[in-house]
Amino acid sequence: MWTLLVSAFVFALYTTAVFFSVRAAQTARTPQGAVGWVVFLISAPMFGVPLYLFLGHHRFRGYRIARKESQRVVQGIKTFADYSTPDAGKLLINPKPFEALAHMPVSRGNGAELLVDGQATFDAIFEAIDAAKTYVLIQFYIVRADALGQKLKDKLIEAAKRGVSVRFMMDAVGSYALPKDYIEEMREAGIAVSDPHEQRGPKFRFQLNYRNHRKTVVIDGETGFIGGHNIGVEYLGQDPHFGHWRDTHVRLTGHIVRQLQLIFIEDWHWAHEEDLIDQLDWAGSEADQDINALLVATGPGDETETGSMMFFAAITEARNRIWIASPYFVPDIDIMTALKHAALRGVDVRILVPDVIDHRLPWLAAFAYFDEVRACGAQVLRYTDGFMHQKVFVVDDSLAAVGTTNLDNRSFRLNFEAMALFFDPQTTAAVDAMLQKDFAKSYELTRYLEQQPVHIRLGAPLARLFSPIL
Protein backbone atom coordinates (compact mmCIF):
# COMPACT_ATOMS: atom_id res chain seq x y z
CA MET A 1 0.00 0.00 0.00
CA TRP A 2 2.76 2.42 0.95
CA THR A 3 4.64 1.61 -2.28
CA LEU A 4 1.51 2.34 -4.33
CA LEU A 5 1.03 5.68 -2.61
CA VAL A 6 4.65 6.67 -3.21
CA SER A 7 4.41 5.59 -6.86
CA ALA A 8 1.20 7.57 -7.31
CA PHE A 9 2.77 10.64 -5.71
CA VAL A 10 5.87 10.42 -7.91
CA PHE A 11 3.72 9.95 -11.02
CA ALA A 12 1.56 12.97 -10.10
CA LEU A 13 4.64 15.03 -9.33
CA TYR A 14 6.30 14.31 -12.66
CA THR A 15 3.03 14.80 -14.54
CA THR A 16 2.65 18.20 -12.90
CA ALA A 17 6.29 19.01 -13.69
CA VAL A 18 5.77 18.14 -17.35
CA PHE A 19 2.59 20.23 -17.49
CA PHE A 20 4.37 23.22 -15.93
CA SER A 21 7.32 22.70 -18.29
CA VAL A 22 5.03 22.97 -21.31
CA ARG A 23 3.41 26.04 -19.81
CA ALA A 24 6.81 27.61 -19.10
CA ALA A 25 7.93 26.96 -22.67
CA GLN A 26 4.74 28.59 -23.98
CA THR A 27 4.51 31.58 -21.67
CA ALA A 28 7.86 32.44 -20.07
CA ARG A 29 8.92 35.97 -20.91
CA THR A 30 12.40 35.04 -22.16
CA PRO A 31 13.97 31.96 -23.82
CA GLN A 32 16.49 31.79 -20.98
CA GLY A 33 13.68 31.75 -18.45
CA ALA A 34 11.84 29.02 -20.36
CA VAL A 35 14.91 26.79 -20.59
CA GLY A 36 15.76 27.38 -16.94
CA TRP A 37 12.30 26.41 -15.74
CA VAL A 38 12.04 23.34 -18.00
CA VAL A 39 15.40 21.98 -16.84
CA PHE A 40 14.65 22.73 -13.19
CA LEU A 41 11.14 21.24 -13.28
CA ILE A 42 12.15 18.01 -15.00
CA SER A 43 15.42 17.43 -13.13
CA ALA A 44 14.19 18.39 -9.65
CA PRO A 45 10.37 18.33 -9.60
CA MET A 46 10.23 18.10 -5.81
CA PHE A 47 11.66 21.62 -5.61
CA GLY A 48 10.70 22.91 -9.05
CA VAL A 49 6.93 22.43 -8.83
CA PRO A 50 6.31 24.42 -5.60
CA LEU A 51 8.77 27.12 -6.66
CA TYR A 52 7.07 27.45 -10.04
CA LEU A 53 3.74 28.00 -8.30
CA PHE A 54 5.21 31.01 -6.50
CA LEU A 55 7.83 32.26 -8.92
CA GLY A 56 6.64 31.28 -12.38
CA HIS A 57 6.18 34.57 -14.24
CA HIS A 58 3.87 35.33 -17.12
CA ARG A 59 1.93 38.33 -18.30
CA PHE A 60 -0.85 39.90 -16.27
CA ARG A 61 -3.79 40.01 -18.66
CA GLY A 62 -5.88 41.94 -16.16
CA TYR A 63 -3.74 45.04 -16.52
CA ARG A 64 -4.38 45.02 -20.25
CA ILE A 65 -8.09 45.05 -19.46
CA ALA A 66 -7.59 47.91 -17.02
CA ARG A 67 -5.73 49.93 -19.66
CA LYS A 68 -8.55 49.39 -22.15
CA GLU A 69 -11.05 50.67 -19.60
CA SER A 70 -8.98 53.84 -19.21
CA GLN A 71 -8.66 54.49 -22.94
CA ARG A 72 -10.88 57.53 -22.76
CA VAL A 73 -8.40 59.12 -20.35
CA VAL A 74 -5.49 58.14 -22.60
CA GLN A 75 -7.31 59.65 -25.56
CA GLY A 76 -8.03 62.80 -23.60
CA ILE A 77 -4.37 63.15 -22.67
CA LYS A 78 -3.39 62.65 -26.30
CA THR A 79 -5.94 65.23 -27.45
CA PHE A 80 -4.72 67.70 -24.85
CA ALA A 81 -1.16 66.94 -25.92
CA ASP A 82 -2.02 68.13 -29.42
CA TYR A 83 -2.03 71.62 -27.90
CA SER A 84 1.26 71.01 -26.11
CA THR A 85 3.30 69.36 -28.84
CA PRO A 86 7.01 69.98 -28.30
CA ASP A 87 8.96 72.14 -30.69
CA ALA A 88 10.68 69.56 -32.92
CA GLY A 89 13.82 71.69 -32.96
CA LYS A 90 14.17 71.33 -29.18
CA LEU A 91 14.00 67.53 -29.22
CA LEU A 92 17.63 66.42 -29.47
CA ILE A 93 16.73 62.73 -29.34
CA ASN A 94 14.11 60.67 -31.15
CA PRO A 95 11.12 60.31 -28.77
CA LYS A 96 9.18 57.80 -30.87
CA PRO A 97 10.42 54.58 -29.20
CA PHE A 98 9.60 55.97 -25.77
CA GLU A 99 6.18 57.24 -26.88
CA ALA A 100 5.36 53.82 -28.34
CA LEU A 101 6.30 52.13 -25.06
CA ALA A 102 4.30 54.63 -22.98
CA HIS A 103 1.30 54.64 -25.34
CA MET A 104 1.32 58.40 -24.78
CA PRO A 105 3.03 61.39 -26.41
CA VAL A 106 5.83 63.62 -25.16
CA SER A 107 4.44 67.02 -24.19
CA ARG A 108 5.91 70.39 -23.38
CA GLY A 109 4.79 72.51 -20.44
CA ASN A 110 6.25 70.33 -17.68
CA GLY A 111 8.33 71.10 -14.60
CA ALA A 112 10.89 68.98 -12.75
CA GLU A 113 12.77 69.50 -9.50
CA LEU A 114 15.33 66.93 -8.40
CA LEU A 115 15.00 65.88 -4.76
CA VAL A 116 18.31 64.47 -3.57
CA ASP A 117 18.06 62.10 -0.60
CA GLY A 118 15.30 61.45 1.91
CA GLN A 119 15.07 64.71 3.81
CA ALA A 120 14.51 66.80 0.69
CA THR A 121 12.09 64.22 -0.71
CA PHE A 122 9.84 63.83 2.30
CA ASP A 123 9.92 67.53 3.16
CA ALA A 124 8.56 68.22 -0.32
CA ILE A 125 5.97 65.42 -0.19
CA PHE A 126 4.69 66.42 3.26
CA GLU A 127 4.50 70.07 2.22
CA ALA A 128 2.44 69.08 -0.83
CA ILE A 129 0.10 66.92 1.27
CA ASP A 130 -0.41 69.81 3.70
CA ALA A 131 -1.34 72.05 0.76
CA ALA A 132 -3.75 69.52 -0.85
CA LYS A 133 -7.21 70.93 -1.53
CA THR A 134 -9.10 68.14 -3.28
CA TYR A 135 -7.35 64.78 -3.29
CA VAL A 136 -4.16 62.87 -2.57
CA LEU A 137 -3.20 59.67 -4.40
CA ILE A 138 -0.29 57.86 -2.75
CA GLN A 139 1.42 54.55 -3.43
CA PHE A 140 4.69 53.04 -2.15
CA TYR A 141 6.27 49.63 -2.49
CA ILE A 142 7.47 49.55 1.13
CA VAL A 143 5.57 51.23 3.98
CA ARG A 144 6.84 50.78 7.53
CA ALA A 145 5.11 51.78 10.76
CA ASP A 146 8.26 53.49 12.06
CA ALA A 147 8.73 57.20 12.79
CA LEU A 148 8.55 58.19 9.12
CA GLY A 149 5.57 55.94 8.48
CA GLN A 150 3.76 57.40 11.48
CA LYS A 151 4.42 60.93 10.28
CA LEU A 152 3.06 60.11 6.83
CA LYS A 153 -0.05 58.55 8.36
CA ASP A 154 -0.60 61.63 10.54
CA LYS A 155 -0.25 63.93 7.52
CA LEU A 156 -2.76 61.91 5.53
CA ILE A 157 -5.24 61.82 8.43
CA GLU A 158 -4.93 65.59 8.83
CA ALA A 159 -5.65 65.99 5.11
CA ALA A 160 -8.70 63.72 5.36
CA LYS A 161 -10.03 65.77 8.28
CA ARG A 162 -9.80 68.88 6.07
CA GLY A 163 -12.11 67.17 3.59
CA VAL A 164 -9.39 66.03 1.18
CA SER A 165 -10.05 62.67 -0.48
CA VAL A 166 -7.10 60.35 0.23
CA ARG A 167 -6.37 57.01 -1.45
CA PHE A 168 -3.48 54.95 -0.20
CA MET A 169 -1.79 51.87 -1.72
CA MET A 170 1.14 49.64 -0.83
CA ASP A 171 2.55 46.39 -2.21
CA ALA A 172 1.67 43.03 -0.63
CA VAL A 173 5.28 41.81 -0.59
CA GLY A 174 7.10 45.06 0.13
CA SER A 175 4.74 46.03 2.96
CA TYR A 176 4.02 42.57 4.33
CA ALA A 177 5.03 43.62 7.86
CA LEU A 178 2.78 46.69 8.02
CA PRO A 179 0.53 46.26 11.10
CA LYS A 180 -3.20 45.97 10.63
CA ASP A 181 -3.86 48.79 13.10
CA TYR A 182 -1.86 51.20 10.90
CA ILE A 183 -4.32 50.56 8.08
CA GLU A 184 -7.37 50.59 10.34
CA GLU A 185 -6.44 53.95 11.85
CA MET A 186 -6.35 55.49 8.39
CA ARG A 187 -9.63 53.90 7.40
CA GLU A 188 -11.31 55.18 10.54
CA ALA A 189 -10.22 58.68 9.50
CA GLY A 190 -11.97 58.25 6.13
CA ILE A 191 -8.94 57.31 4.02
CA ALA A 192 -9.53 54.72 1.30
CA VAL A 193 -6.82 52.11 1.76
CA SER A 194 -6.09 49.28 -0.66
CA ASP A 195 -5.00 46.62 1.82
CA PRO A 196 -2.53 44.23 0.15
CA HIS A 197 -4.02 41.36 2.14
CA GLU A 198 -7.42 41.99 0.57
CA GLN A 199 -6.56 42.92 -3.00
CA ARG A 200 -6.38 40.73 -6.08
CA GLY A 201 -3.10 40.02 -7.81
CA PRO A 202 -0.16 38.12 -6.36
CA LYS A 203 -2.03 36.60 -3.42
CA PHE A 204 -4.95 35.53 -5.58
CA ARG A 205 -2.72 34.13 -8.33
CA PHE A 206 -0.43 32.25 -5.90
CA GLN A 207 2.51 34.17 -7.39
CA LEU A 208 4.43 36.38 -5.02
CA ASN A 209 7.02 37.09 -7.68
CA TYR A 210 5.04 40.00 -9.12
CA ARG A 211 5.43 43.25 -7.21
CA ASN A 212 4.22 46.78 -7.69
CA HIS A 213 7.47 48.66 -7.22
CA ARG A 214 6.09 52.12 -8.07
CA LYS A 215 6.38 55.05 -5.65
CA THR A 216 3.74 57.59 -6.65
CA VAL A 217 2.26 60.67 -5.04
CA VAL A 218 -0.24 62.90 -6.86
CA ILE A 219 -1.75 66.03 -5.31
CA ASP A 220 -4.90 67.55 -6.87
CA GLY A 221 -3.76 66.50 -10.34
CA GLU A 222 -1.26 69.37 -10.26
CA THR A 223 1.82 68.05 -8.44
CA GLY A 224 3.40 64.61 -8.63
CA PHE A 225 6.34 62.74 -7.15
CA ILE A 226 8.23 59.67 -8.30
CA GLY A 227 11.60 58.13 -7.52
CA GLY A 228 13.47 55.58 -5.46
CA HIS A 229 12.38 56.34 -1.90
CA ASN A 230 10.02 54.20 0.15
CA ILE A 231 8.49 54.89 3.56
CA GLY A 232 10.98 53.89 6.24
CA VAL A 233 13.57 55.63 8.40
CA GLU A 234 16.40 53.92 6.50
CA TYR A 235 15.51 56.18 3.55
CA LEU A 236 16.39 59.10 5.80
CA GLY A 237 19.78 57.55 6.54
CA GLN A 238 18.79 56.48 10.05
CA ASP A 239 19.61 52.79 9.74
CA PRO A 240 22.99 52.15 11.41
CA HIS A 241 23.74 49.26 9.04
CA PHE A 242 23.39 51.29 5.83
CA GLY A 243 24.21 54.73 7.16
CA HIS A 244 23.75 57.44 4.54
CA TRP A 245 21.04 56.39 2.07
CA ARG A 246 21.66 57.91 -1.36
CA ASP A 247 18.46 58.16 -3.35
CA THR A 248 16.68 60.46 -5.80
CA HIS A 249 13.08 61.52 -6.24
CA VAL A 250 11.66 64.17 -8.55
CA ARG A 251 8.84 66.66 -8.06
CA LEU A 252 6.69 66.96 -11.19
CA THR A 253 4.34 69.62 -12.49
CA GLY A 254 2.55 70.01 -15.81
CA HIS A 255 1.06 67.44 -18.17
CA ILE A 256 3.25 64.58 -16.96
CA VAL A 257 1.37 64.66 -13.64
CA ARG A 258 -1.80 63.57 -15.44
CA GLN A 259 0.16 60.69 -17.00
CA LEU A 260 1.40 59.67 -13.56
CA GLN A 261 -2.16 59.95 -12.26
CA LEU A 262 -3.37 57.64 -15.03
CA ILE A 263 -0.92 54.94 -13.95
CA PHE A 264 -2.13 55.22 -10.36
CA ILE A 265 -5.78 54.78 -11.28
CA GLU A 266 -4.94 51.70 -13.34
CA ASP A 267 -3.13 50.19 -10.37
CA TRP A 268 -6.01 51.18 -8.10
CA HIS A 269 -8.57 49.65 -10.44
CA TRP A 270 -6.66 46.38 -10.55
CA ALA A 271 -6.22 46.17 -6.79
CA HIS A 272 -9.43 47.82 -5.59
CA GLU A 273 -11.86 47.40 -8.51
CA GLU A 274 -12.90 51.04 -8.37
CA ASP A 275 -12.90 53.40 -11.34
CA LEU A 276 -11.52 56.82 -10.35
CA ILE A 277 -11.54 58.44 -13.77
CA ASP A 278 -14.51 60.73 -13.23
CA GLN A 279 -13.42 61.69 -9.71
CA LEU A 280 -10.10 63.28 -10.68
CA ASP A 281 -8.90 66.45 -12.40
CA TRP A 282 -7.50 65.86 -15.90
CA ALA A 283 -7.13 69.45 -17.06
CA GLY A 284 -4.36 70.82 -14.90
CA SER A 285 -1.96 73.56 -15.85
CA GLU A 286 1.39 74.02 -17.55
CA ALA A 287 4.69 74.63 -15.75
CA ASP A 288 6.86 77.66 -16.38
CA GLN A 289 9.92 75.48 -16.97
CA ASP A 290 8.30 74.23 -20.20
CA ILE A 291 10.18 70.91 -20.15
CA ASN A 292 9.43 68.20 -22.71
CA ALA A 293 8.57 65.10 -20.66
CA LEU A 294 6.93 61.69 -20.70
CA LEU A 295 5.96 59.10 -18.07
CA VAL A 296 6.84 55.55 -19.12
CA ALA A 297 5.16 52.87 -17.03
CA THR A 298 6.26 49.26 -17.51
CA GLY A 299 5.24 45.89 -16.13
CA PRO A 300 4.36 42.23 -16.71
CA GLY A 301 0.96 43.27 -18.02
CA ASP A 302 2.53 44.79 -21.15
CA GLU A 303 2.39 43.00 -24.49
CA THR A 304 6.06 43.79 -25.18
CA GLU A 305 9.18 43.86 -23.00
CA THR A 306 8.72 47.55 -22.21
CA GLY A 307 11.15 47.78 -19.28
CA SER A 308 14.07 46.32 -21.17
CA MET A 309 13.15 48.13 -24.38
CA MET A 310 13.11 51.52 -22.63
CA PHE A 311 16.71 51.05 -21.53
CA PHE A 312 17.63 49.58 -24.92
CA ALA A 313 16.19 52.62 -26.70
CA ALA A 314 18.10 54.99 -24.41
CA ILE A 315 21.40 53.15 -24.81
CA THR A 316 21.16 52.89 -28.59
CA GLU A 317 20.30 56.59 -28.90
CA ALA A 318 23.46 57.59 -27.02
CA ARG A 319 26.14 59.25 -29.14
CA ASN A 320 28.43 60.69 -26.49
CA ARG A 321 27.45 59.16 -23.15
CA ILE A 322 25.08 56.94 -21.25
CA TRP A 323 25.38 57.11 -17.47
CA ILE A 324 23.21 54.76 -15.42
CA ALA A 325 22.82 54.69 -11.63
CA SER A 326 21.15 51.58 -10.24
CA PRO A 327 21.42 49.65 -6.97
CA TYR A 328 21.45 46.37 -8.93
CA PHE A 329 23.15 45.36 -12.18
CA VAL A 330 21.63 42.12 -13.47
CA PRO A 331 20.91 42.94 -17.13
CA ASP A 332 19.45 40.67 -19.78
CA ILE A 333 21.31 39.70 -22.96
CA ASP A 334 19.85 42.55 -25.03
CA ILE A 335 20.87 45.24 -22.54
CA MET A 336 24.36 43.77 -22.15
CA THR A 337 24.77 43.75 -25.92
CA ALA A 338 23.55 47.34 -26.20
CA LEU A 339 25.90 48.53 -23.44
CA LYS A 340 28.91 46.74 -24.95
CA HIS A 341 28.11 48.03 -28.43
CA ALA A 342 27.75 51.59 -27.12
CA ALA A 343 31.15 51.34 -25.40
CA LEU A 344 32.72 49.94 -28.56
CA ARG A 345 31.28 52.91 -30.50
CA GLY A 346 33.20 55.21 -28.18
CA VAL A 347 30.25 56.23 -26.04
CA ASP A 348 31.13 57.11 -22.44
CA VAL A 349 29.35 54.26 -20.65
CA ARG A 350 29.31 54.47 -16.84
CA ILE A 351 27.46 52.14 -14.51
CA LEU A 352 27.14 53.44 -10.94
CA VAL A 353 26.32 50.77 -8.34
CA PRO A 354 26.62 50.60 -4.55
CA ASP A 355 29.58 49.00 -2.84
CA VAL A 356 27.39 48.25 0.19
CA ILE A 357 25.20 45.13 0.15
CA ASP A 358 21.46 45.16 0.81
CA HIS A 359 20.39 42.01 -1.09
CA ARG A 360 23.30 39.59 -1.40
CA LEU A 361 22.20 37.56 -4.45
CA PRO A 362 21.85 40.46 -6.93
CA TRP A 363 24.96 42.08 -5.42
CA LEU A 364 26.93 38.90 -6.11
CA ALA A 365 25.37 38.28 -9.54
CA ALA A 366 26.52 41.71 -10.75
CA PHE A 367 30.17 40.62 -10.52
CA ALA A 368 29.43 37.99 -13.18
CA TYR A 369 28.58 40.81 -15.63
CA PHE A 370 31.15 43.47 -14.77
CA ASP A 371 34.12 41.92 -16.60
CA GLU A 372 32.15 41.50 -19.81
CA VAL A 373 31.00 45.11 -20.03
CA ARG A 374 34.32 46.54 -18.82
CA ALA A 375 36.19 44.59 -21.51
CA CYS A 376 34.40 46.73 -24.12
CA GLY A 377 35.40 50.01 -22.48
CA ALA A 378 32.58 50.71 -20.03
CA GLN A 379 33.33 51.97 -16.53
CA VAL A 380 31.88 50.41 -13.40
CA LEU A 381 31.85 52.82 -10.45
CA ARG A 382 31.13 51.64 -6.93
CA TYR A 383 29.50 54.15 -4.56
CA THR A 384 31.03 54.13 -1.06
CA ASP A 385 29.26 56.89 0.90
CA GLY A 386 26.55 54.63 2.36
CA PHE A 387 24.03 52.72 0.24
CA MET A 388 23.01 54.03 -3.19
CA HIS A 389 19.44 53.19 -4.22
CA GLN A 390 18.63 55.75 -6.94
CA LYS A 391 17.32 54.75 -10.39
CA VAL A 392 18.58 57.38 -12.80
CA PHE A 393 20.08 57.60 -16.27
CA VAL A 394 21.27 60.35 -18.60
CA VAL A 395 21.87 60.22 -22.35
CA ASP A 396 24.14 62.80 -23.99
CA ASP A 397 22.82 66.29 -23.19
CA SER A 398 19.34 65.43 -24.39
CA LEU A 399 17.59 62.90 -22.14
CA ALA A 400 17.44 62.31 -18.40
CA ALA A 401 15.29 59.87 -16.42
CA VAL A 402 14.34 59.42 -12.77
CA GLY A 403 12.03 56.76 -11.43
CA THR A 404 11.70 53.29 -9.94
CA THR A 405 13.27 50.95 -12.52
CA ASN A 406 16.45 49.09 -11.59
CA LEU A 407 18.84 47.74 -14.19
CA ASP A 408 17.85 44.12 -13.62
CA ASN A 409 15.55 41.41 -14.87
CA ARG A 410 13.13 41.85 -11.99
CA SER A 411 12.42 45.46 -12.89
CA PHE A 412 12.34 44.65 -16.61
CA ARG A 413 9.88 41.76 -16.45
CA LEU A 414 8.44 41.07 -13.00
CA ASN A 415 7.80 44.43 -11.34
CA PHE A 416 5.38 47.21 -12.17
CA GLU A 417 7.65 50.26 -12.58
CA ALA A 418 7.58 53.84 -13.85
CA MET A 419 10.20 56.32 -15.09
CA ALA A 420 9.84 60.04 -15.73
CA LEU A 421 11.75 60.95 -18.90
CA PHE A 422 12.87 64.52 -19.61
CA PHE A 423 13.86 65.50 -23.14
CA ASP A 424 15.48 68.67 -21.94
CA PRO A 425 19.09 69.98 -21.78
CA GLN A 426 18.58 71.85 -18.48
CA THR A 427 17.19 68.82 -16.64
CA THR A 428 19.93 66.71 -18.19
CA ALA A 429 22.50 69.19 -16.86
CA ALA A 430 20.96 68.97 -13.38
CA VAL A 431 21.16 65.17 -13.39
CA ASP A 432 24.71 65.42 -14.77
CA ALA A 433 25.78 67.63 -11.86
CA MET A 434 24.11 65.30 -9.37
CA LEU A 435 25.83 62.20 -10.76
CA GLN A 436 29.20 63.95 -10.93
CA LYS A 437 29.00 64.40 -7.15
CA ASP A 438 28.16 60.72 -6.79
CA PHE A 439 31.11 59.72 -8.96
CA ALA A 440 33.36 61.74 -6.65
CA LYS A 441 32.23 59.47 -3.79
CA SER A 442 32.91 56.29 -5.75
CA TYR A 443 35.86 54.27 -6.97
CA GLU A 444 36.30 52.61 -10.35
CA LEU A 445 36.24 48.83 -10.33
CA THR A 446 39.55 47.64 -11.77
CA ARG A 447 39.85 44.08 -10.46
CA TYR A 448 38.50 41.27 -12.58
CA LEU A 449 36.35 38.49 -11.16
CA GLU A 450 39.32 36.12 -10.90
CA GLN A 451 41.04 38.70 -8.68
CA GLN A 452 38.11 39.04 -6.26
CA PRO A 453 37.90 37.29 -2.87
CA VAL A 454 36.97 33.63 -3.07
CA HIS A 455 33.35 34.12 -1.93
CA ILE A 456 32.78 36.50 -4.86
CA ARG A 457 34.67 34.34 -7.37
CA LEU A 458 32.58 31.32 -6.49
CA GLY A 459 29.33 33.05 -5.60
CA ALA A 460 28.92 35.34 -8.62
CA PRO A 461 28.51 32.60 -11.28
CA LEU A 462 26.08 30.73 -9.03
CA ALA A 463 24.07 33.86 -8.27
CA ARG A 464 23.90 34.61 -11.99
CA LEU A 465 21.93 31.40 -12.48
CA PHE A 466 19.07 33.08 -10.63
CA SER A 467 19.24 36.23 -12.80
CA PRO A 468 15.79 35.68 -14.42
CA ILE A 469 14.12 36.24 -11.02
CA LEU A 470 16.60 38.61 -9.30
PyMOL commands that set and color helices and strands:
alter all, ss='L'
color gray80, all
select helices_A, chain A and resi 2-27+31-43+45-55+61-69+71-84+88-90+96-102+117-131+147-161+180-188+202-205+233-236+255-272+277-279+306-317+333-344+360-374+409-414+425-439+449-451+454-464+467-469
alter helices_A, ss='H'
color red, helices_A
select strands_A, chain A and resi 107-116+135-140+165-170+192-194+211-212+216-219+223-227+245-246+248-253+291-298+321-325+329-330+348-354+379-383+387-388+392-395+399-403+407-408+415-422+442-444
alter strands_A, ss='S'
color yellow, strands_A
deselect
rebuild
show_as cartoon
